[in-house]
């Protein structure tokens, strides 16, 4: 802490965080050393301010067809800078010039799902997440690319063949489905008896 002249009876403390409770003590010092600290002052809360720290780890993806799932790391309480804290989600299809804006008023939120039938499966979106409180809107994260949800496979596997292995076993084979830009990767197959 800054040393204040012995004839001064007050000091301004700077670089404190907004909307945080502090207590203060004063110690006297001379050429011999430092004395005992005073009793702590009453707790004093600094005034609120617009939040300045944007959420981190903005990503997402997955979800169902016609969904855009956006996730982020929540901002800790000491960085919210005031009451009425929430998140601003902005997104647009890659190449578009118009942003869609949504507000999530929950402090603990770390996920937003946008649902719209016009969303093409596995479409890239530019996404950024910001913060706000009662004092105003704060910082936005940098842009991340997030893909909308996949669609279910649109075609059945072909080349299905069955080979009797024993009295109780049959080996079934098929040609794998190719990756499709709109329906995405195939995670598995279901073999049913007919």
N, C-alpha and C positions, 0 to 999 in steps of 0.2 A: 504493500500500500504506500501511497504517497505520504511523505513526512510533511507535516504542517508546522509552520512557524509557531513558537511557544506563546506568542501574543495573540494568536488567532483562536477563536472559540467556535468556529464552524467550518465545514468543508463540504464540497460537492463530490459525491461519489459518481463516477461515470462508467460507461460500458457494462451496465447491468442488463439483464435479460428482461424483456417486457412480460408483464402479468405473472411475476414470480414473487413470492414472499421472502423478504430478507429481514435479518436482525443485525444490529451493528454494535460494536464495542470500541472503546477508545482506550489506548494505552499512552502513558507519558514516557518520554525517554530523555535522557541527558547523556553527558559524556561518560558516565559511569555504567549506564545500561538502560534496560527497559523495565518499567514497573509492572504491577499487576493490571490486568484489563478491567475496565469498568463492568458493571452489570450489563447484560444485553438490553438493547432498546426493545420497545414493543415491536411485534412483527409488522412490517409495512410492505404492502404489495405495490409493485410498480404498475404504471398504467398499461392498458392493452395497446397493441399495435397490430398493423397488418402483418400476417404471417409471411416470412421470407424464405422458408425452406420448403421446397417442392418434394412430393413423394418420390421415392426411388424404386428401382426394379419394376418399372412399368412394363408389363407384358400382357399375356393372355393367350387366347386361342382356345380351341376345343369347343365344347358346347354342342348344341344340336343344330340341325339345319335352320337357317334363317336367324341365327344368333351370332352376335359379336360379343365375346367375353373379354373383359378388360380387368386386369389385376394390378395391384401396386402394394408397396410396403407402406403401412400407415405411418403418419408423422407422430412422433412421441409427444406426450402432453406438454413437456417443457418447451417445445418449439411451436406450439399452437398459438401463442401470443395473445389469446383472448377467448372470450365466450362466443358461442355460436359458430364453432369451428365445423367445417365440412370440406368436401372435395368437389372440384369442377372437372368434369370429364369432357374432353373435346376429341372428336374423331371425324374422319372423312375418308372416302375411298381413295386409294392411291391414285394420284393424277387429278383429283378434283380440287376445286378452289374454295369450296364452301364447307365450313366446319359445322358439325352438329354439336350442340352443347347440352350437357345434362348436369344436374346438381345432385349430390348425395350428401344429405344432411347429417349422417351418422358419423361420429368421431371414430368409431372402431371399424368402420367399413374398409375393406381392402379389395372389393370386387364389384363390378357393375356389368350387367347383362343387357344389351340392346337387342330387342327382337323386332324383326321387320321381314315380312314375306318376300320383299323385293331383294333381299341380300342374296347374292349368288354364293353358293358353297365355296369355301377355300379362297375367298377374295381378300387381297391385302388392303389393310386400312392403316392410315397414319393416325397415331393416338398420342395424346399428351394429357397428363393429369395435373391439376393445380389445386390450390388451397384457398380458403377464404375464412373469415370470421366476421364478427359484427363491425369490425373496423374497415373491412373492404376485402377486395380480391388480392391475393398474393401471387407468388411465383408459379409458373408452369414448368413441368418437367420438359426435358428434351423429347423430341419425337421418336416414338418406337413404331415398328411395323408389327401389326397383329393380324392374323388371318381369321376370317369368319369360320363358323362350324362346318364340318363336313356333311355330306349327304350320304344316305345309305347307298350301297352298291346298286346300280341300275340294271345289271345283267347277271345271269347265272353262270357259274363255271361251265365250260364245255369239255368234251372228251372224257366224260365220266365212264369209268370201267370198273368192273368188280371181278375179283379172282378168288375162288374158293381155296382157302389155305388148309382148312381141316374141317372136321364135322361141326365145329362150333365157331369157326372164324372165317371171315371174309375180308380180304384187303380191297379197299376202295381207293381209286386214284382219279385225278382230274387235272386239267391244265389250270394253273393259277391265273387269277384275274390280273390284268395289267393295271398299273397305277393310272388313275384318271385325275386330271387337274380339278375336276369339279367334285368328285366323290371321295378323293383322297386315297389313303393307303388301306389295304384290307388287313384287319387285325386278326382275323381267324375265319374258319369255315365251320359250318354245322352240317354233320352228316345225319340224315334221317332215313329211317327204314320205310319202304313203300310197299 
